[in-house]
Amino acid sequence: MIIYYNMAYSKSLAEGIRQYKETEEGRDHMSEAVERYANRKAKKSEKKTRLLDVKNLMETMSLSIDQALDALKINEEKEREMIIKAVQRGC
């Protein structure tokens, strides 16, 4: 906590933070950064969901991995390869 306290009152750090809080350009930059972060998190979550969907179909319907991918209409080759590798690793 002491480190944080000292960093928060550093003049150069305070100036850098002020730019992001008090200028339109800084706020725009932060908004874009937050949006990029949210998009990355959403994509990661979507990939996990797709993988879980494939695994569930394979388990409950006794489908092969290719059949499960086809059933979910996962046609993009890179995504199919990523899911196949993840299933093979046991993820």
C-alpha positions as CSV (number, residue, x, y, z in Angstrom):
1,M,0.0,0.0,0.0
2,I,2.9,2.3,0.7
3,I,4.3,1.8,-2.8
4,Y,0.9,2.7,-4.3
5,Y,0.6,5.7,-2.1
6,N,4.0,7.0,-3.2
7,M,3.3,6.3,-6.9
8,A,0.0,8.1,-6.7
9,Y,1.7,11.2,-5.6
10,S,4.5,11.1,-8.1
11,K,4.5,14.4,-10.1
12,S,5.2,12.7,-13.4
13,L,2.7,10.0,-12.9
14,A,0.1,12.5,-11.8
15,E,0.7,14.5,-15.0
16,G,0.3,11.4,-17.1
17,I,-2.9,10.4,-15.4
18,R,-4.2,14.0,-15.7
19,Q,-3.8,13.8,-19.5
20,Y,-6.0,10.8,-19.7
21,K,-8.6,12.2,-17.4
22,E,-8.8,15.8,-18.3
23,T,-8.2,16.0,-22.1
24,E,-10.5,14.9,-24.8
25,E,-7.7,13.2,-26.6
26,G,-6.7,11.3,-23.4
27,R,-10.3,10.2,-22.8
28,D,-10.7,9.1,-26.5
29,H,-7.4,7.1,-26.2
30,M,-8.6,5.4,-23.0
31,S,-12.0,4.7,-24.5
32,E,-10.4,3.0,-27.5
33,A,-8.1,1.0,-25.2
34,V,-11.0,-0.2,-23.1
35,E,-12.9,-1.1,-26.2
36,R,-10.0,-3.1,-27.6
37,Y,-9.7,-4.9,-24.3
38,A,-13.4,-5.7,-24.1
39,N,-13.3,-7.0,-27.7
40,R,-10.4,-9.3,-26.9
41,K,-12.1,-10.6,-23.8
42,A,-15.4,-11.2,-25.7
43,K,-13.5,-13.1,-28.5
44,K,-11.8,-15.2,-25.9
45,S,-15.1,-15.9,-24.2
46,E,-16.7,-16.8,-27.5
47,K,-13.9,-19.2,-28.3
48,K,-14.3,-21.0,-25.0
49,T,-18.1,-21.2,-25.5
50,R,-17.6,-22.7,-29.0
51,L,-15.1,-25.2,-27.7
52,L,-17.5,-26.2,-24.8
53,D,-20.4,-26.5,-27.3
54,V,-18.3,-28.9,-29.5
55,K,-17.3,-31.0,-26.5
56,N,-20.9,-31.2,-25.2
57,L,-22.2,-32.3,-28.6
58,M,-19.4,-34.9,-28.8
59,E,-20.3,-36.2,-25.3
60,T,-24.1,-36.1,-25.3
61,M,-24.7,-37.0,-28.9
62,S,-21.7,-39.3,-29.4
63,L,-20.6,-37.2,-32.4
64,S,-17.1,-37.1,-33.9
65,I,-15.4,-33.8,-33.7
66,D,-16.0,-33.2,-37.4
67,Q,-19.7,-34.0,-37.0
68,A,-19.9,-31.6,-34.0
69,L,-18.2,-28.8,-35.9
70,D,-20.5,-29.3,-38.8
71,A,-23.6,-29.4,-36.6
72,L,-22.5,-26.0,-35.2
73,K,-21.8,-24.7,-38.7
74,I,-18.2,-24.0,-37.8
75,N,-16.8,-23.8,-41.3
76,E,-13.9,-21.4,-41.0
77,E,-10.7,-23.6,-41.3
78,K,-8.6,-21.7,-38.7
79,E,-11.4,-21.9,-36.1
80,R,-11.9,-25.6,-36.8
81,E,-8.2,-26.3,-36.5
82,M,-8.0,-24.4,-33.2
83,I,-10.9,-26.3,-31.7
84,I,-9.6,-29.7,-32.9
85,K,-6.2,-29.0,-31.3
86,A,-7.9,-27.9,-28.1
87,V,-10.0,-31.0,-27.9
88,Q,-7.0,-33.2,-28.6
89,R,-5.1,-31.5,-25.8
90,G,-8.0,-32.1,-23.5
91,C,-8.8,-28.5,-22.9
